[in-house]
């Protein structure tokens, strides 16, 4: 699956829908950035956005025009609240399990994102090596192009 792009910036993380949690909006958008390599403008899988991911993506834009363009595009995606008591509790357990194996996850937000994806059987579309250990040890499913 191609990474989503706006003004040449790749979005780092977007979860793809699986069983489990329900989005706030269930519409599946089409957008010219959705499948830019094939140029179809169609999303080949259902793509959803989490609250923490929204924050990480939007805070990276320097120009207001790019921020607004990305915000408008992302507003069309199904939206999930990734935290909550159960997910955060399991994220803490996952963190402790990794620490017991000698691995450290440096960002709590990554642990919560990965745990939500694991718990809800979502694939995670990302461009971040920090998720590699979570994939190998915890069974995080990662979206791949194909």
Backbone bond lengths (Angstrom), bond angles and torsions (degrees), N, CA, C in turn:
res aa  C-N    CA-C-N  psi(-1)  N-CA   C-N-CA  omega(-1)  CA-C   N-CA-C  phi
1 X - - - 1.450 - - 1.514 108.67 -
2 X 1.296 117.01 134.94 1.455 121.55 179.34 1.514 109.98 -71.64
3 X 1.339 116.08 149.12 1.446 119.18 175.45 1.517 108.92 -76.39
4 X 1.312 116.08 146.71 1.455 120.79 176.46 1.517 109.00 -72.11
5 X 1.327 116.64 140.55 1.458 120.23 -178.85 1.525 110.84 -135.32
6 X 1.309 115.07 142.63 1.453 122.62 169.02 1.514 106.59 -137.13
7 X 1.305 117.07 126.56 1.464 122.73 179.69 1.520 111.58 51.69
8 X 1.317 117.00 38.12 1.452 120.77 175.07 1.517 115.46 80.76
9 X 1.326 119.72 -2.28 1.466 121.76 -179.46 1.514 109.10 -98.47
10 X 1.309 116.64 127.65 1.466 120.52 178.25 1.521 109.05 -81.34
11 X 1.310 116.54 137.85 1.452 120.28 172.40 1.513 108.02 -74.72
12 X 1.315 118.45 136.00 1.452 121.99 -174.58 1.513 113.26 -73.99
13 X 1.296 118.97 -46.83 1.444 120.24 -171.46 1.514 111.01 -141.96
14 X 1.273 115.02 129.61 1.455 120.92 173.00 1.513 106.38 -143.71
15 X 1.317 117.78 124.89 1.457 120.54 177.67 1.517 110.13 -78.29
16 X 1.321 116.62 145.31 1.456 119.58 174.16 1.519 108.20 -102.39
17 X 1.305 116.37 144.56 1.454 121.56 -171.20 1.524 112.56 -65.24
18 X 1.293 114.90 140.37 1.450 123.47 172.97 1.513 107.86 -139.76
19 X 1.304 116.90 -164.90 1.462 120.55 178.03 1.518 108.80 -76.53
20 X 1.303 117.48 158.18 1.454 120.31 174.88 1.503 111.64 123.47
21 X 1.330 116.35 -113.62 1.455 121.77 -175.52 1.517 110.91 -67.50
22 X 1.304 115.14 158.48 1.460 121.23 179.85 1.530 109.36 -110.30
23 X 1.332 117.96 137.35 1.463 120.18 179.87 1.518 110.79 -77.65
24 X 1.323 115.48 164.65 1.454 120.50 174.23 1.515 111.16 -72.75
25 X 1.341 116.89 -35.88 1.457 121.05 175.69 1.518 106.98 -125.34
26 X 1.301 116.77 137.04 1.455 120.30 -176.54 1.515 112.40 -104.67
27 X 1.326 117.74 8.78 1.464 118.97 -179.76 1.528 109.88 -73.31
28 X 1.323 116.72 146.26 1.454 121.51 176.53 1.517 107.41 -108.62
29 X 1.331 117.61 109.91 1.460 120.42 -174.05 1.517 112.80 -79.11
30 X 1.300 115.19 160.41 1.459 120.86 166.16 1.521 106.27 -117.62
31 X 1.286 116.79 147.52 1.442 121.43 -175.53 1.514 108.17 -160.52
32 X 1.324 119.47 142.26 1.460 120.44 -177.72 1.524 113.73 -59.61
33 X 1.332 118.59 -22.38 1.457 120.66 179.54 1.526 112.14 -84.98
34 X 1.296 117.83 -11.91 1.455 120.65 -171.59 1.513 113.49 -65.57
35 X 1.307 118.72 -38.27 1.451 121.41 -179.55 1.524 108.25 -137.23
36 X 1.340 114.72 60.06 1.456 120.22 -169.50 1.522 113.17 -64.14
37 X 1.318 118.87 -29.65 1.466 119.89 -178.89 1.523 111.25 -68.17
38 X 1.309 117.08 -36.51 1.459 120.51 179.72 1.525 111.23 -91.35
39 X 1.339 116.72 -16.44 1.450 121.07 177.32 1.517 114.21 71.41
40 X 1.333 117.84 18.24 1.459 119.41 -177.03 1.513 112.56 -85.64
41 X 1.330 117.53 -23.73 1.456 120.30 -175.97 1.517 112.77 73.26
42 X 1.317 117.96 6.56 1.459 122.30 179.60 1.524 109.76 -105.29
43 X 1.298 116.58 144.51 1.456 121.32 176.34 1.519 107.25 -88.26
44 X 1.350 116.50 123.60 1.454 120.11 -173.85 1.520 113.14 -76.69
45 X 1.307 119.20 -19.68 1.459 124.87 173.86 1.519 106.47 -134.41
46 X 1.304 116.00 162.91 1.455 118.66 173.67 1.520 108.38 -69.37
47 X 1.301 116.27 129.16 1.461 121.28 179.72 1.516 107.75 -115.19
48 X 1.310 114.86 134.32 1.459 121.16 179.19 1.522 108.65 -124.00
49 X 1.304 115.16 164.94 1.456 121.74 -177.94 1.518 108.91 -127.85
50 X 1.323 116.47 137.93 1.459 121.10 175.98 1.514 111.11 -102.21
51 X 1.323 115.35 156.50 1.464 121.13 -177.43 1.526 112.48 -58.03
52 X 1.311 117.63 -44.17 1.459 120.79 -179.15 1.524 111.34 -68.23
53 X 1.318 116.11 -35.62 1.457 121.32 178.35 1.522 110.01 -67.54
54 X 1.335 116.25 -41.57 1.463 120.75 176.94 1.524 110.49 -54.86
55 X 1.317 116.42 -46.36 1.463 120.94 179.52 1.516 111.10 -61.50
56 X 1.332 117.29 -47.71 1.462 120.68 -178.56 1.527 111.84 -62.58
57 X 1.313 116.81 -41.25 1.468 119.82 -178.32 1.523 110.39 -67.74
58 X 1.326 116.97 -51.41 1.465 119.94 -173.82 1.519 113.43 -69.38
59 X 1.316 118.73 -30.77 1.464 119.26 -179.31 1.524 112.08 -69.31
60 X 1.322 118.03 -14.22 1.453 121.48 -179.09 1.518 115.29 -83.38
61 X 1.316 118.63 -8.11 1.463 120.77 -177.83 1.519 110.73 -84.98
62 X 1.320 115.70 131.56 1.463 120.76 179.54 1.516 111.83 -87.46
63 X 1.323 116.74 -39.82 1.471 120.88 -177.08 1.530 109.88 -90.36
64 X 1.320 115.80 138.31 1.465 121.10 177.49 1.514 111.68 -60.57
65 X 1.330 117.36 -37.56 1.469 119.63 -179.10 1.526 110.66 -65.12
66 X 1.337 117.70 -40.94 1.463 121.03 177.19 1.526 110.71 -66.07
67 X 1.332 116.54 -40.56 1.459 121.59 177.50 1.530 110.39 -58.35
68 X 1.324 116.60 -49.27 1.466 120.76 -178.50 1.523 111.82 -65.13
69 X 1.324 116.81 -39.35 1.467 121.00 179.29 1.537 110.05 -63.87
70 X 1.314 116.46 -45.44 1.463 120.76 178.71 1.524 111.09 -65.71
71 X 1.324 116.62 -41.87 1.460 120.68 179.24 1.525 110.81 -60.34
72 X 1.319 117.14 -43.40 1.467 121.05 179.67 1.527 110.62 -64.26
73 X 1.316 117.66 -42.49 1.461 120.78 178.65 1.523 110.87 -64.70
74 X 1.321 116.81 -48.16 1.461 121.04 -176.95 1.524 112.44 -66.38
75 X 1.328 117.40 -27.20 1.467 121.20 179.42 1.523 111.94 -64.61
76 X 1.324 117.44 -18.80 1.466 121.57 179.47 1.526 113.44 -82.29
77 X 1.326 117.57 -12.94 1.463 121.17 -177.04 1.523 111.51 -83.97
78 X 1.333 117.07 149.24 1.472 119.11 170.85 1.528 108.65 -56.76
79 X 1.325 117.39 141.72 1.463 122.41 -170.73 1.527 111.15 -121.93
80 X 1.336 116.19 135.22 1.460 122.36 -179.16 1.524 110.40 -125.42
81 X 1.308 115.80 143.53 1.459 121.05 167.88 1.516 106.46 -88.35
82 X 1.322 116.98 116.69 1.456 121.05 -172.16 1.517 113.66 -83.37
83 X 1.295 118.40 -27.41 1.454 120.93 -176.22 1.514 111.86 -78.83
84 X 1.267 115.81 -136.91 1.453 121.72 -175.88 1.522 109.86 97.60
85 X 1.295 116.02 161.17 1.466 121.76 -172.67 1.523 112.86 -57.71
86 X 1.325 117.37 -52.99 1.467 120.95 -174.63 1.530 112.11 -64.44
87 X 1.314 117.29 -44.86 1.465 120.40 179.84 1.528 110.12 -64.79
88 X 1.326 117.58 -43.60 1.462 120.28 -179.52 1.525 111.77 -66.27
89 X 1.313 116.95 -37.94 1.462 120.76 175.88 1.528 110.45 -62.01
90 X 1.331 117.04 -45.54 1.462 120.39 178.64 1.519 111.34 -67.83
91 X 1.326 118.10 -34.28 1.464 121.18 176.46 1.527 110.40 -61.48
92 X 1.325 117.10 -40.67 1.465 120.70 176.93 1.528 110.51 -64.27
93 X 1.324 117.06 -41.28 1.474 120.32 176.43 1.525 110.68 -62.22
94 X 1.331 116.56 -44.07 1.461 120.71 179.48 1.524 111.20 -62.61
95 X 1.318 116.48 -42.47 1.463 120.87 178.27 1.527 110.21 -59.48
96 X 1.332 116.60 -46.63 1.461 121.18 -179.90 1.524 111.52 -63.30
97 X 1.334 117.01 -37.39 1.471 120.67 178.41 1.532 110.35 -64.87
98 X 1.316 116.72 -40.75 1.464 120.21 177.82 1.527 111.28 -66.89
99 X 1.316 116.53 -42.07 1.474 120.73 177.96 1.519 110.88 -60.79
100 X 1.327 116.76 -38.94 1.469 120.85 178.69 1.529 111.15 -63.05
101 X 1.322 116.87 -24.93 1.470 121.75 178.20 1.522 111.56 -94.44
102 X 1.341 116.32 7.36 1.454 120.73 177.31 1.515 114.98 85.17
103 X 1.321 118.10 13.13 1.463 121.55 -179.50 1.523 109.68 -108.78
104 X 1.314 115.27 142.62 1.452 120.63 178.34 1.519 109.52 -120.18
105 X 1.308 116.39 127.91 1.461 121.90 171.01 1.519 105.19 -94.12
106 X 1.321 116.12 123.06 1.463 120.74 -171.25 1.518 113.97 -81.64
107 X 1.326 118.10 -20.47 1.456 120.20 -177.92 1.526 110.35 -121.89
108 X 1.302 115.38 121.00 1.461 120.64 178.03 1.519 110.99 -58.51
109 X 1.328 116.43 -38.40 1.464 120.32 -178.75 1.534 110.99 -59.31
110 X 1.345 117.59 -37.09 1.459 120.93 177.39 1.521 111.20 -65.04
111 X 1.311 116.45 -37.19 1.460 120.99 179.21 1.528 110.54 -65.59
112 X 1.313 117.44 -41.13 1.465 121.42 179.44 1.527 110.24 -68.28
113 X 1.328 117.65 -44.61 1.467 121.32 178.70 1.520 110.26 -59.20
114 X 1.328 116.76 -50.20 1.466 121.00 -178.60 1.521 111.47 -62.82
115 X 1.310 117.49 -42.35 1.469 120.89 -179.16 1.521 111.20 -64.50
116 X 1.322 117.40 -41.97 1.468 119.59 177.43 1.524 110.00 -60.22
117 X 1.321 116.54 -43.56 1.467 119.94 178.97 1.528 111.22 -62.82
118 X 1.312 117.19 -42.06 1.467 121.14 178.49 1.522 110.39 -63.69
119 X 1.307 116.52 -49.00 1.469 121.24 -176.56 1.525 112.04 -63.60
120 X 1.317 117.48 -36.01 1.466 121.51 -175.73 1.522 112.85 -98.85
121 X 1.331 116.03 5.66 1.458 121.87 177.96 1.538 112.11 61.23
122 X 1.336 115.96 38.54 1.454 122.14 175.46 1.518 108.88 -91.95
123 X 1.317 116.43 152.75 1.457 121.18 166.17 1.521 106.76 -91.32
124 X 1.317 116.35 148.26 1.458 120.84 179.06 1.517 109.34 -108.89
125 X 1.304 116.27 122.91 1.461 122.34 173.94 1.519 106.54 -92.94
126 X 1.312 116.49 118.00 1.461 119.41 -175.48 1.516 111.21 -150.23
127 X 1.302 114.17 169.35 1.455 122.78 173.56 1.530 106.20 -138.11
128 X 1.325 116.13 62.93 1.454 121.77 -171.67 1.525 109.02 -149.23
129 X 1.325 117.03 113.19 1.463 120.83 -177.59 1.519 113.08 -63.36
130 X 1.328 117.93 -18.72 1.462 120.39 179.62 1.528 111.97 -60.55
131 X 1.334 117.26 -22.31 1.455 120.07 -179.39 1.532 113.38 -84.57
132 X 1.340 117.46 -8.55 1.463 120.17 -177.51 1.530 112.26 -59.78
133 X 1.328 117.32 -46.53 1.469 120.48 179.19 1.522 111.09 -64.18
134 X 1.308 116.69 -36.60 1.461 120.41 179.10 1.523 110.26 -65.97
135 X 1.311 115.85 -34.03 1.455 120.46 177.03 1.536 109.85 -69.64
136 X 1.304 117.27 -46.99 1.457 121.80 -175.61 1.521 112.67 -71.26
137 X 1.301 117.92 -43.60 1.467 121.71 -173.31 1.527 112.45 -89.12
138 X 1.333 117.12 -44.50 1.464 120.76 -173.11 1.524 113.96 -97.04
139 X 1.321 116.75 -10.05 1.464 119.24 179.55 1.509 114.28 84.29
140 X 1.331 117.30 21.75 1.465 120.92 174.64 1.526 108.52 -57.03
141 X 1.314 115.86 129.41 1.463 120.75 177.54 1.521 108.95 -89.45
142 X 1.322 114.99 133.16 1.464 120.81 -176.20 1.526 108.81 -115.01
143 X 1.320 116.13 133.84 1.464 121.87 177.63 1.518 108.87 -73.80
144 X 1.314 115.25 132.01 1.462 120.81 177.09 1.505 108.66 -125.42
145 X 1.325 115.29 151.79 1.459 119.55 179.48 1.512 109.32 -68.41
146 X 1.314 115.49 140.76 1.459 118.00 176.98 1.412 114.46 161.99
